[in-house]
Amino acid sequence: DPAAQQGTVTVDVALDGPLPQGARPALSVDGTIELERMADVVYVGRPAFGQSQSTVGMFKLEEGGKSAVRVQVRMGRSSVNTVEILEGLQPGDQVILSDTSAWDNYNRIRLN
């Protein structure tokens, strides 16, 4: 049944090779189903208020890591944990992913 029930989806799994120790029928496991693998993509962890296919202001750490400046970031496709970056960040840039709404009126913040 592909429908989720209380946050759970039931799937059948076939394991190649010998069974791991402790394996038994009807065992519950947590897993990730990969629908697509994207190559050559810039991505970051999913920000607190980031939505796929949107543009958001994110704080990017400046050199030295003592301050961060707000940059506009255009996001593309997303997964549970990450989001594709289409514009606004480069590989190696570090950003603040937690809720920064307390600093919505500021373009630069100092970090302790």
N, C-alpha and C positions, 0 to 999 in steps of 0.2 A: 504494500500500500504506500504510494508515494506521498500521501498527505501527512503533514505533521500533526501529531496529537500530543498536547501538553509539552511542546518543544522537542518532541522526539519523532524521528523517522525510522521505520523498520526497514532494513535492507538485508539481503542475503549476501554472504561473503564467502569466497573460495580462497583458501590459502595455498600457495605453492610451497612445496618442500615439507619437511617434518613440522608437526605442530609444536608450538612453544609449550614449555612446561606450564601446567595449570590450565591449558585450553580444555574447554568442555562445550557441549551443545548449549544453545540459548544463552551464551555468555554476553553480558552487556559490555559494550566498549564505547569510548568516545573517539570520533574520527572526523576527518575533513574530506569532503568530496570535492575534488578539483574539477571544475567545469571547463576551465580554459587556462592555458599557460601563455603569458605574454612575455616576449623577449624584448630586450633593449628599451625598457620602460623605467622612467624615474618615478619612484614611489616613496611615500612616508607612511608611518603608522597613522591610523585613522584619527584625525583630530576630534576633540570633544564635540564640536558642533558642525563638523564637516559633512556635507552631503555630496554624493557623486554628482557629476555634471553641474557643478556650481563654482562660483568664485567667492573666496573668503579672504579676509585679512588674517594673516598669521604673523607671529613674531619670529623673525629669523635672528639667530645669534650672530653678533658681530665678532670680528676677530678678537681673540682674547677671552671671549665668553663672559664679559662683565656687563654687557648690555645687549639688548635685542631691539630690532627695528621692525615696524609693521610693513609687510609686503603683501601685495595682492597676488593670490595664488589661484589659478584656474585648475580645478580638479576634473578628472575624467572618471573612468570606471573604478569601482571599489569592490573590496572583498570584506569579510568580517573584520579583518585586522588592518588592512592597508588601503590606500587610495592612490590612484595614478595621478601624477602631476603633469599637466600639459603646458603650463606657463608659470613663471614667477619664481621657480627654484631650480637650482642646478645640482647635479650629483655632488655629494659632500656637504651641502648646506645642512645646518642643524636648525630645527624649529622647535617651538614649544607646542606640544600637542594637548596639554591639559587646558581646562577652562580658563580663558584669559578675559572673560567678559567684564571683570572688575576694572580693566584698563582699556575699555572701548574708546575712551576719549583721549587716549595717548597714542602717539606714533612711535615713541621710543620709551623703553623701560630699562631701569638699571637692575641688575641681578645681584643677589647677595651670595 
